Amino acid sequence: MRSQFTKIWHNPMAVRQDTIWERFLSPVIRLMIDEEGLRRYHQSIDWQKEGDRFRRPDVTIPSYYSSQNFHGIEGGYLNPGAAVSYDPITQYVLPPNETLVRQGLIDAIQGQPRRILDLGCGTGSTTLMLKQAFPQAEVIGLDLSPYMLVRAEHKAQTAGLGIQWRHANAEQTGFPDASFDVVTASLLFHETPPAVTQSILRESYRLLLVGGEVLILDGSQKTLRQLEWLNNVFEEPYIRDFAAGSLDAWMGAAGFEAVQTQDLWLIHQVSRGVKPIPAKDSADSVSGARKRVQQYASTTDSTLDSQDLEGFPAPA
């Protein structure tokens, strides 16, 4: 979840004061945050210049993303301050522990994927864990905010991890069909309208090769329905619609099979689905698809050109 600490970096955008977070929780957590260190980091970067390295002119920011406040911040994730404040706050608002929660998604992956796409990667926390868990895999993090990608790249460089970062809309990624073994999304769908969630799931289905997996980590829909007050802690414009829906049903409608959702630490959930083998296809076709993905990965440069993906050879 993105915090409301953006205001401490001389940002003119208004911050709402009437959420439970701002009135009660924020003052407590601020005692544990090195605000001066965050301010220095924020001021040390030319965010416009760095963001332009990732920003793609062909990417249109959807209105659901740009017209709503997230967690009380006007501009939401299109605000550089959100990229700086996200990690220090998230470690305290994902009980029992942020790393344990994100590890739940990693543990649900079966097999040894060669290519992984992390949708709505934000500052890359899960993306980095994916690369650490599968060091031989090509891992790509995708997000709508170029500022979040700037922060994600800094974290990957510090950790010495070779991860590619892509500015794009998760509904229309621009990648070829059947080009990934695994597609993931962490803490994304409670911040998208249900129609957008279903569109992203259809795109995930298109991107996966036959037998590929989609893994979704988010708040428990069951718990969110039972604890309405949780929805008032942060300003989340779409969380009630997410809670009222069924991710399993949305995944099934997108074409995924073997869909399962497991509770994680009571207030989170991990959902998994598999792209099925078409009835007319044989096992040989699955083997062939995996070989094409392997070939696709081997022909890809170690660094993804953030401005041009059309030159990539298609696996099929």
C-alpha positions as CSV (number, residue, x, y, z in Angstrom):
1,M,0.0,0.0,0.0
2,R,1.3,3.4,-0.8
3,S,1.6,5.9,2.0
4,Q,0.6,9.5,2.5
5,F,4.1,10.7,3.5
6,T,4.5,12.4,0.1
7,K,3.7,15.7,1.8
8,I,7.0,15.8,3.7
9,W,8.9,16.3,0.4
10,H,7.5,19.7,-0.3
11,N,4.9,18.3,-2.7
12,P,2.1,20.7,-3.4
13,M,-0.5,17.9,-3.9
14,A,-3.1,17.8,-1.1
15,V,-3.4,14.9,1.3
16,R,-6.7,14.0,2.9
17,Q,-6.8,14.2,6.7
18,D,-10.0,12.2,7.4
19,T,-8.9,8.6,7.0
20,I,-8.3,6.3,10.0
21,W,-4.7,6.0,8.7
22,E,-4.0,9.7,8.8
23,R,-5.7,10.3,12.1
24,F,-4.4,7.4,14.1
25,L,-1.9,5.1,12.5
26,S,0.3,7.5,10.5
27,P,1.6,9.3,13.6
28,V,2.7,6.0,15.2
29,I,4.4,4.6,12.1
30,R,6.2,7.9,11.4
31,L,8.1,7.4,14.7
32,M,9.7,4.3,13.1
33,I,10.5,5.9,9.7
34,D,13.8,7.7,8.9
35,E,12.0,10.7,7.3
36,E,15.1,12.7,6.9
37,G,16.8,9.9,5.1
38,L,13.8,9.5,2.8
39,R,13.8,13.2,2.2
40,R,17.5,13.2,1.2
41,Y,16.9,10.2,-1.2
42,H,13.9,12.0,-2.7
43,Q,15.9,15.2,-3.3
44,S,18.9,13.4,-4.7
45,I,17.1,12.2,-7.8
46,D,15.9,14.1,-10.9
47,W,12.6,12.2,-11.0
48,Q,11.5,13.7,-14.3
49,K,14.8,12.8,-16.0
50,E,14.9,9.3,-14.5
51,G,11.3,8.7,-15.2
52,D,11.8,9.6,-18.8
53,R,14.2,6.7,-19.1
54,F,11.3,4.3,-18.6
55,R,8.3,6.4,-19.8
56,R,7.0,5.1,-23.2
57,P,5.1,7.6,-25.3
58,D,2.8,4.9,-26.6
59,V,1.5,4.2,-23.1
60,T,-1.8,5.9,-22.2
61,I,-2.5,6.2,-18.5
62,P,-6.1,5.0,-17.9
63,S,-8.5,7.3,-16.1
64,Y,-9.1,4.8,-13.2
65,Y,-5.4,5.2,-12.4
66,S,-5.0,8.9,-12.8
67,S,-8.4,10.3,-11.7
68,Q,-8.5,8.7,-8.2
69,N,-6.7,9.3,-5.0
70,F,-4.9,6.3,-3.6
71,H,-4.4,6.3,0.1
72,G,-5.3,10.0,0.2
73,I,-2.5,11.2,-2.2
74,E,-3.6,13.2,-5.1
75,G,-1.8,11.8,-8.1
76,G,-1.3,8.5,-6.4
77,Y,1.5,6.5,-8.0
78,L,2.2,9.1,-10.6
79,N,3.6,11.1,-7.8
80,P,7.4,10.5,-7.2
81,G,7.0,10.8,-3.5
82,A,4.8,7.6,-3.5
83,A,7.8,5.7,-4.9
84,V,10.0,6.8,-2.0
85,S,7.5,6.3,0.8
86,Y,6.0,3.0,-0.4
87,D,8.6,0.5,1.0
88,P,9.1,2.1,4.4
89,I,5.4,2.0,5.1
90,T,4.5,-1.3,3.5
91,Q,6.8,-3.2,5.9
92,Y,4.4,-2.2,8.7
93,V,1.1,-2.7,7.0
94,L,1.4,-6.2,5.7
95,P,1.1,-8.4,8.9
96,P,2.7,-10.5,10.1
97,N,5.7,-9.6,7.9
98,E,6.0,-8.2,4.4
99,T,8.6,-10.7,3.3
100,L,6.6,-13.6,4.6
101,V,3.5,-12.4,2.9
102,R,5.2,-12.0,-0.5
103,Q,7.0,-15.3,0.0
104,G,3.5,-16.9,0.0
105,L,3.3,-16.1,-3.7
106,I,6.8,-17.4,-4.5
107,D,6.1,-20.7,-2.7
108,A,2.9,-21.3,-4.8
109,I,4.9,-21.4,-8.0
110,Q,5.4,-24.9,-9.3
111,G,8.3,-26.0,-11.5
112,Q,11.2,-24.0,-12.6
113,P,10.0,-21.1,-14.9
114,R,12.3,-19.7,-17.5
115,R,10.5,-16.4,-18.1
116,I,8.5,-14.5,-15.4
117,L,6.4,-11.4,-15.8
118,D,5.4,-9.4,-12.6
119,L,2.5,-7.2,-13.4
120,G,1.9,-4.0,-11.4
121,C,5.4,-4.5,-9.9
122,G,5.5,-1.2,-8.1
123,T,8.9,-0.7,-6.5
124,G,9.8,-4.3,-7.4
125,S,9.7,-6.0,-4.0
126,T,8.1,-9.2,-5.2
127,T,10.0,-8.9,-8.5
128,L,13.3,-9.0,-6.6
129,M,12.2,-12.0,-4.6
130,L,11.2,-13.8,-7.9
131,K,14.7,-13.3,-9.3
132,Q,16.3,-14.5,-6.1
133,A,14.1,-17.6,-6.0
134,F,14.7,-18.4,-9.7
135,P,18.1,-16.9,-10.6
136,Q,18.3,-18.6,-14.0
137,A,14.9,-17.2,-15.1
138,E,14.5,-14.0,-17.1
139,V,12.4,-11.7,-14.8
140,I,10.5,-8.6,-16.0
141,G,8.7,-6.1,-13.8
142,L,5.9,-4.0,-15.4
143,D,4.2,-1.0,-14.0
144,L,2.2,2.1,-15.1
145,S,4.3,4.4,-13.0
146,P,7.7,5.3,-14.3
147,Y,8.6,6.6,-10.9
148,M,8.0,3.3,-9.2
149,L,10.2,1.7,-11.9
150,V,13.0,4.2,-11.0
151,R,12.9,3.0,-7.4
152,A,12.6,-0.6,-8.5
153,E,15.7,-0.3,-10.6
154,H,17.7,1.2,-7.8
155,K,16.7,-1.7,-5.5
156,A,17.7,-4.3,-8.1
157,Q,21.1,-2.6,-8.7
158,T,21.8,-2.5,-5.0
159,A,20.9,-6.2,-4.7
160,G,23.0,-7.0,-7.8
161,L,20.0,-8.6,-9.6
162,G,19.6,-8.5,-13.3
163,I,15.9,-7.6,-13.8
164,Q,14.3,-5.9,-16.7
165,W,11.7,-3.1,-16.1
166,R,8.9,-2.2,-18.5
167,H,6.6,0.8,-18.5
168,A,3.2,-0.5,-19.7
169,N,-0.4,-1.1,-19.0
170,A,-1.0,-4.6,-17.6
171,E,-4.1,-4.8,-19.8
172,Q,-2.1,-4.3,-22.9
173,T,1.5,-5.3,-22.2
174,G,2.8,-5.4,-25.8
175,F,4.5,-8.8,-25.4
176,P,3.9,-11.6,-27.9
177,D,1.5,-14.5,-27.2
178,A,2.7,-17.4,-25.2
179,S,6.0,-15.8,-24.1
180,F,6.0,-16.5,-20.4
181,D,6.0,-19.5,-18.1
182,V,4.7,-17.5,-15.1
183,V,2.7,-14.3,-14.7
184,T,2.3,-12.8,-11.2
185,A,0.5,-9.8,-9.6
186,S,1.0,-8.7,-6.0
187,L,-1.3,-6.3,-4.2
188,L,-2.6,-5.1,-7.6
189,F,-6.2,-6.1,-8.0
190,H,-7.7,-4.4,-4.9
191,E,-6.5,-1.2,-6.7
192,T,-8.2,-1.9,-10.0
193,P,-11.9,-1.9,-10.9
194,P,-13.3,-5.4,-11.5
195,A,-13.5,-4.8,-15.3
196,V,-9.9,-3.9,-15.4
197,T,-8.9,-6.9,-13.2
198,Q,-10.7,-9.2,-15.7
199,S,-9.0,-7.5,-18.6
200,I,-5.6,-8.0,-16.9
201,L,-6.4,-11.7,-16.3
202,R,-7.3,-12.2,-20.0
203,E,-4.0,-10.5,-21.0
204,S,-2.2,-12.9,-18.6
205,Y,-3.8,-15.8,-20.2
206,R,-2.7,-14.6,-23.6
207,L,0.9,-14.1,-22.4
208,L,1.2,-17.6,-20.9
209,L,2.3,-20.7,-22.8
210,V,0.2,-23.8,-22.4
211,G,0.7,-25.1,-18.9
212,G,1.9,-21.8,-17.6
213,E,0.8,-20.4,-14.3
214,V,-0.7,-17.2,-13.1
215,L,-0.2,-16.3,-9.4
216,I,-2.1,-13.5,-7.6
217,L,-1.3,-12.2,-4.1
218,D,-3.8,-9.8,-2.6
219,G,-6.0,-9.1,0.4
220,S,-8.4,-11.9,1.4
221,Q,-11.8,-11.1,-0.3
222,K,-13.5,-13.2,2.4
223,T,-11.9,-11.2,5.2
224,L,-12.4,-7.9,3.5
225,R,-16.1,-8.7,3.3
226,Q,-16.3,-9.5,7.0
227,L,-14.3,-6.6,8.2
228,E,-15.7,-3.6,6.6
229,W,-13.8,-1.2,8.8
230,L,-10.5,-2.3,7.2
231,N,-11.7,-0.7,4.0
232,N,-11.8,2.7,5.8
233,V,-8.1,2.5,7.0
234,F,-6.8,3.7,3.7
235,E,-8.4,5.6,0.8
236,E,-8.9,2.7,-1.6
237,P,-11.4,3.6,-4.3
238,Y,-11.9,0.0,-5.6
239,I,-11.4,-2.2,-2.6
240,R,-15.1,-2.7,-1.9
241,D,-15.7,-3.9,-5.4
242,F,-12.7,-6.2,-5.1
243,A,-14.0,-7.6,-1.8
244,A,-17.5,-8.2,-3.2
245,G,-16.2,-10.2,-6.2
246,S,-14.6,-13.6,-6.7
247,L,-11.1,-13.8,-8.1
248,D,-11.6,-17.5,-8.7
249,A,-14.6,-16.8,-10.9
250,W,-12.8,-14.0,-12.7
251,M,-9.8,-16.3,-13.4
252,G,-12.2,-19.1,-14.6
253,A,-13.9,-16.6,-16.9
254,A,-10.5,-15.7,-18.4
255,G,-9.9,-19.3,-19.3
256,F,-7.7,-20.6,-16.4
257,E,-8.2,-24.0,-15.0
258,A,-7.2,-25.7,-11.8
259,V,-8.0,-22.4,-10.0
260,Q,-7.4,-22.4,-6.3
261,T,-7.3,-19.7,-3.7
262,Q,-5.5,-20.3,-0.4
263,D,-5.8,-18.1,2.7
264,L,-2.5,-16.6,3.8
265,W,-2.1,-15.3,7.3
266,L,-5.9,-14.8,7.6
267,I,-6.0,-11.4,5.9
268,H,-4.3,-12.2,2.6
269,Q,-4.9,-14.8,-0.2
270,V,-2.8,-16.4,-2.9
271,S,-4.7,-17.5,-6.1
272,R,-3.2,-19.8,-8.7
273,G,-4.5,-20.9,-12.1
274,V,-3.1,-22.8,-15.1
275,K,-3.5,-22.2,-18.8
276,P,-4.9,-25.5,-20.0
277,I,-3.9,-27.7,-22.9
278,P,-6.3,-27.2,-25.8
279,A,-8.2,-30.4,-26.4
280,K,-7.0,-30.7,-30.0
281,D,-3.3,-30.3,-28.9
282,S,-1.0,-33.2,-28.0
283,A,1.7,-33.3,-25.4
284,D,4.1,-32.7,-28.2
285,S,2.6,-29.2,-28.7
286,V,3.3,-28.3,-25.1
287,S,6.9,-29.5,-25.4
288,G,7.2,-27.4,-28.6
289,A,5.8,-24.3,-26.9
290,R,8.3,-24.6,-24.1
291,K,11.2,-24.9,-26.6
292,R,10.0,-21.8,-28.3
293,V,9.9,-19.9,-25.1
294,Q,13.4,-21.1,-24.3
295,Q,14.5,-19.9,-27.7
296,Y,12.7,-16.6,-27.3
297,A,14.6,-16.0,-24.0
298,S,18.0,-16.9,-25.4
299,T,17.6,-14.3,-28.2
300,T,16.6,-11.5,-25.8
301,D,19.2,-9.0,-24.8
302,S,20.1,-9.1,-21.1
303,T,18.7,-5.6,-20.7
304,L,15.2,-4.8,-22.0
305,D,14.9,-1.6,-24.1
306,S,12.3,0.4,-22.2
307,Q,11.4,2.3,-25.3
308,D,11.0,-0.4,-27.9
309,L,9.8,-4.0,-27.6
310,E,8.6,-4.4,-31.2
311,G,12.0,-5.8,-32.2
312,F,11.7,-8.9,-30.1
313,P,11.2,-12.1,-32.0
314,A,7.9,-13.9,-31.3
315,P,8.1,-17.4,-29.9
316,A,5.4,-18.7,-32.2
